[in-house]
Amino acid sequence: MINIIKNRIIKGVVTRAIKTDPEIEKIGAELKGLVYKRFNRSFHIREVDTGSCNACESEIIATTNPIYDIQRFGINFVASPRHADALLVTGPVSKNMCVALKKTYEAVPEPKFVITCGDCALDGGIFKDSYYVEKGVKNVLPVTIHIPGCPPNPVAIIKAILSFFKK
Amino acid sequence: MDEAYIYVKPENFKKACLYFHKKLSSPVVMMFACDERQKNKCFRIYCVFMGVKYKKWVFVTMDTAQDTSVFESIARDIYSAGLFEREIKEMFGILPKGNPDLRSLRLHDEVWPEGFYPLRKDFEAPKSSCAEKKEYVFNKVEGEGVFEVPVGPVHAGIIPSGHFRFSCAGEPIINLEARLGWTHKGIEKLFEGKDVNFGVELSECVAGDSAFSNSNAFCHAVEKIYKIDVPEKAMFLRTVFLELERMYNHLNGIGGIAIDVGFSFPAMYASVMKENLLCLNKKLTGSRYLKGVNIIGGVSVDLTAWKKKTLLKVLEAMEKDFRQLKNMLYSSVSFMDRLDGTGVLKKKTAEDLGVLGLAARSSGIERDLRKDFPGVYSKIKFNAAKEHSGDVMARFNIRVIEFEESMNLIKQFVDKIGPGSINSQNKIEFRDGVGLGYIEAWRGPLFYWVKLSKSGIIERCKIVDPSFHNWEGLCYSVLGNIIPDFPVCNKSFDLSYSGNDL
């Protein structure tokens, strides 16, 4: 116990103030209101990679870091599709992932939505001509909204989710 | 040139490979085939070894006998060739005779019919999907009380897709088999028939977290073929960006290791630092992941005086933050306890498997292309990191040391950047030929072997990401550990699914 107190005194406050971008705050406030109204306070997303280069994953993870902190607007990433309201799909849908993607979609309870993230999820993007991709998520599942960019930056992702709620 | 091509007859191929394997004490760093049936009516097979002492890459090369598609396997004698032979069999339909494992890697049996080989020049995509469905057979561990735990391909976190099959007896893992290839996109085939500028763009999409290293290695290969002298300033700029990429990924790894043992505060701290670096990248180059910076012959972005100042300012703040982060982690006994002795990869195992890069340095194999094939790194002071214990702790330490070293390197390189041109784009002349591009990316050495035709069209591009070597290393390192420790072992290697699956 004494060590913990000593440590606390020596270290002081290790957290630090984070400068927030007024733009994100504005989007966030609007988003929070909509999540509260439409989805009864929280909105849960399950992310599925179907063959992206992992830059999109990196940016999606970045939306949850303390700077953007998407959770405070009521949006969470969950571990199981059974807990999800929507799927966030990245990648051009490799043939191998086709069945897994469909099964994940089936596991999501109704009502469910599909959001695609990144240029290759739209129509295959740079991988369009490949023998092993399904040329975008829309050929496999009904897609509600697309987030363009290669990869889209965190602000773009948050904005796109806002436009999804407005739809 | 630092490539030596040695042509041997098929019957001497194995002997030659064994000779160089022993003589250079190098694993098979690359092994691939090339479809030459239009010209020579045969397939050409290359097996590449790293000759650090002689500063050469040794290519042992053979032609398969005319109109046959069989060659003698070397996998029984050189373990690190095994996966490459499976790849050759799957992509070209050339049978490595004697290889004990011929299961498919990327073209999964469930969706891909037999008899279609994508990298052959006369390949046509099958019209319908699989005619007869086959199932992949996992290695089975038998015995009383042994049970299997399948995980994936869709995982719990925001991570890419892969399947892991654990065999456990009680708590400890006694076998782990990773079945990958889920994110296969046929990238090597996409390169074929395209011009080199598209190639640069495509290489940036091979693995998103090492976009810069990938395009750098590709440009290096093409520049060697075209015999372009890249201006020194461009080389310095490239290393600055390469080290920046290493820094943000190491932060990601350090944070990831912390979060995988449930220590979330430093993980968040690291993620803020990573975000700061990504924003810095955006300020310097216009792209958070350094895309579009590399072009054939140099770079497209210069560091102006203002940018240099910003860079150094951010680095200074980063140094302070990193010291905090380090203190936080190293002073937590329970955190250290979780890392120490977890997921040990022994040096001998790592050598046999052909593990490279960060993971190899943690197991006591002192290989770093920045030291072994230095290029511009010879002009500054560089200390390669090394550790011996081979556990998660060692891989964590290597990240910490390399992060600090990268800051040092950037400062030294920024000092050296003076006036001058940043690319020699206008001097490009098309030539045909082959070339090997390599770079020490943050995971380890990354290789691009490129073959160009006279009109500047890519005929073949073989990519080997360090992940391709290191996945096997992960599977061995978790043996004897419990499944709850798997995430932290996995994160300590931090391998790319996309770069492995191509």
Interface residues (C-beta under 8 A of the other chain):
Chain A: N7 V14 I18 E47 V48 D49 T50 G51 S52 C53 N54 A55 C56 E57 S58 E59 I60 I61 A62 N65 P66 I67 F77 A79 S80 P81 G91 P92 S94 K95 N96 M97 C98 V99 A100 T104 C120 G125 I126 F127 D129 S130 Y131 Y132 V133 C150 P151 N153
Chain B: R106 L107 H108 E110 V111 W112 P118 F123 A125 S129 P153 V154 A156 G157 I158 I159 P160 S161 G181 W182 T183 H184 K185 G186 I187 K189 L190 E201 L202 C205 V206 A207 G208 D209 A211 N252 F265 M268 Y269 S271 V272 K274 E275 L278 R288 Y289 K291 Q324 M328 S331 S496 Y497 S498 D501
